[in-house]
Amino acid sequence: MRFDGDTEGGPGYLKRLNDIANLQELIDGRLRDALVEVEEDITAERIVDWDPDEIRCQNSDP
């Protein structure tokens, strides 16, 4: 990613690299948060749909 006047090692180059790193960290954090929310939703859905009789029938010997 290069902008007018920015060359590798130039005055704005390191700042832009830092900005990109900060943006990547922000994106990673938001992705982690979203993943946790999805995992919590899936777990909550499994708990709501849980039927002890169905589990007992699946695990009982014939």
C-alpha positions as a Markdown table, in Angstrom:
| # | Residue | x | y | z |
|---|---|---|---|---|
| 1 | Met | 0.0 | 0.0 | 0.0 |
| 2 | Arg | 1.7 | 3.1 | -1.2 |
| 3 | Phe | 0.5 | 6.7 | -1.1 |
| 4 | Asp | 1.9 | 9.8 | -2.9 |
| 5 | Gly | 5.1 | 10.9 | -1.3 |
| 6 | Asp | 5.4 | 7.8 | 0.8 |
| 7 | Thr | 8.4 | 5.6 | -0.1 |
| 8 | Glu | 9.7 | 2.7 | 1.9 |
| 9 | Gly | 11.5 | 4.3 | 4.8 |
| 10 | Gly | 10.0 | 7.7 | 4.0 |
| 11 | Pro | 8.4 | 9.9 | 6.6 |
| 12 | Gly | 4.9 | 8.6 | 6.3 |
| 13 | Tyr | 5.7 | 5.0 | 5.6 |
| 14 | Leu | 6.2 | 3.8 | 9.2 |
| 15 | Lys | 3.1 | 5.6 | 10.4 |
| 16 | Arg | 1.0 | 3.9 | 7.6 |
| 17 | Leu | 2.5 | 0.5 | 8.6 |
| 18 | Asn | 1.5 | 1.2 | 12.2 |
| 19 | Asp | -2.0 | 2.3 | 11.1 |
| 20 | Ile | -2.4 | -0.9 | 9.1 |
| 21 | Ala | -1.2 | -3.0 | 12.1 |
| 22 | Asn | -3.7 | -1.2 | 14.4 |
| 23 | Leu | -6.5 | -1.8 | 11.9 |
| 24 | Gln | -5.6 | -5.5 | 11.6 |
| 25 | Glu | -5.7 | -5.8 | 15.4 |
| 26 | Leu | -9.1 | -4.1 | 15.6 |
| 27 | Ile | -10.5 | -6.4 | 12.9 |
| 28 | Asp | -9.1 | -9.5 | 14.7 |
| 29 | Gly | -10.7 | -8.4 | 17.9 |
| 30 | Arg | -14.1 | -7.9 | 16.3 |
| 31 | Leu | -13.9 | -11.2 | 14.6 |
| 32 | Arg | -13.0 | -12.9 | 17.9 |
| 33 | Asp | -16.0 | -11.2 | 19.5 |
| 34 | Ala | -18.3 | -12.2 | 16.7 |
| 35 | Leu | -17.1 | -15.8 | 17.0 |
| 36 | Val | -17.7 | -15.9 | 20.7 |
| 37 | Glu | -21.3 | -14.6 | 20.2 |
| 38 | Val | -22.0 | -17.3 | 17.6 |
| 39 | Glu | -20.6 | -20.0 | 19.8 |
| 40 | Glu | -22.8 | -18.7 | 22.7 |
| 41 | Asp | -25.8 | -18.7 | 20.4 |
| 42 | Ile | -25.2 | -22.2 | 19.3 |
| 43 | Thr | -24.7 | -23.4 | 22.9 |
| 44 | Ala | -27.9 | -21.7 | 24.0 |
| 45 | Glu | -29.8 | -23.2 | 21.1 |
| 46 | Arg | -28.6 | -26.7 | 22.0 |
| 47 | Ile | -29.6 | -26.2 | 25.6 |
| 48 | Val | -33.1 | -25.0 | 24.6 |
| 49 | Asp | -33.5 | -27.9 | 22.2 |
| 50 | Trp | -32.2 | -30.5 | 24.7 |
| 51 | Asp | -34.7 | -33.3 | 25.4 |
| 52 | Pro | -33.6 | -35.6 | 28.2 |
| 53 | Asp | -36.0 | -38.4 | 27.1 |
| 54 | Glu | -34.5 | -38.3 | 23.6 |
| 55 | Ile | -31.0 | -38.5 | 25.0 |
| 56 | Arg | -32.0 | -41.4 | 27.4 |
| 57 | Cys | -33.5 | -43.3 | 24.5 |
| 58 | Gln | -30.4 | -42.9 | 22.3 |
| 59 | Asn | -28.2 | -44.0 | 25.2 |
| 60 | Ser | -30.3 | -46.9 | 26.5 |
| 61 | Asp | -29.6 | -50.5 | 25.8 |
| 62 | Pro | -32.3 | -52.4 | 23.7 |
